Amino acid sequence: MDIFQIIETLGIPIAVAIGLAYALMYLIKFITKEIKADIKNLYEITVKLIDSNRKSKDETKKMYTAMNVIKDIMIKFFRNGK
């Protein structure tokens, strides 16, 4: 079908609406494809940051526990030394 036949049979407003709908569909597909990769990349970075944060918290808890044990040993040592 020729563009002029479409305009003759459907009218200018409907022909323009069809053309804009096609352009919008193409634009949405293009944007979605481009953004999908970026979102996946950002998701992976977020997961790595969360894992790093958990490891840091675990190390902090271990260090705090070790410090408390050393503190308790030193307190017992100095009390018994007197």
C-alpha positions in Angstrom: 0.0 0.0 0.0 1.2 3.4 -0.9 1.3 6.3 1.7 -1.1 8.3 -0.4 -3.6 5.5 -0.6 -3.5 5.2 3.2 -4.1 8.9 3.6 -7.0 8.7 1.1 -8.7 5.8 2.7 -8.1 6.6 6.4 -7.6 10.3 6.5 -4.6 12.4 7.5 -5.1 12.2 11.3 -5.3 8.4 11.4 -2.3 8.0 9.0 -0.2 10.4 11.2 -1.3 8.5 14.3 -0.2 5.2 12.8 3.1 6.7 11.8 3.7 8.1 15.2 2.7 4.8 16.9 5.3 3.0 14.8 8.0 5.6 15.6 7.1 5.4 19.3 7.3 1.6 19.3 10.7 1.7 17.6 11.9 4.3 20.1 10.7 2.2 23.1 12.4 -0.9 21.8 15.7 0.9 21.3 15.6 2.6 24.7 14.6 -0.7 26.5 17.5 -2.6 24.8 20.0 0.1 25.8 18.8 0.5 29.3 18.5 -3.2 30.0 22.2 -3.7 29.8 22.9 -0.7 32.1 20.4 -1.9 34.7 22.0 -5.4 34.7 25.4 -3.8 35.2 24.1 -1.6 38.1 22.4 -4.7 39.7 25.7 -6.6 39.6 27.5 -3.6 41.2 24.9 -3.3 43.9 25.2 -7.0 44.7 28.9 -6.7 45.0 28.6 -3.7 47.3 26.2 -5.5 49.5 28.5 -8.5 49.8 31.4 -6.2 50.6 29.4 -4.5 53.2 28.4 -7.8 54.8 32.0 -9.0 54.8 33.1 -5.7 56.4 30.5 -6.1 59.1 31.5 -9.6 59.8 35.2 -8.6 60.1 34.2 -5.8 62.5 32.3 -8.2 64.7 35.2 -10.6 64.7 37.6 -7.8 65.6 35.3 -6.5 68.4 35.0 -10.1 69.8 38.8 -10.5 69.7 39.4 -7.2 71.5 36.9 -8.1 74.2 38.7 -11.5 74.7 42.0 -9.8 75.0 40.6 -7.2 77.3 39.1 -9.9 79.6 42.5 -11.8 79.6 44.3 -8.6 80.5 41.9 -7.8 83.3 42.2 -11.3 84.8 46.0 -11.2 84.4 46.3 -7.8 86.2 43.9 -8.8 89.0 45.8 -12.0 89.7 49.1 -10.2 89.5 48.3 -8.0 92.5 
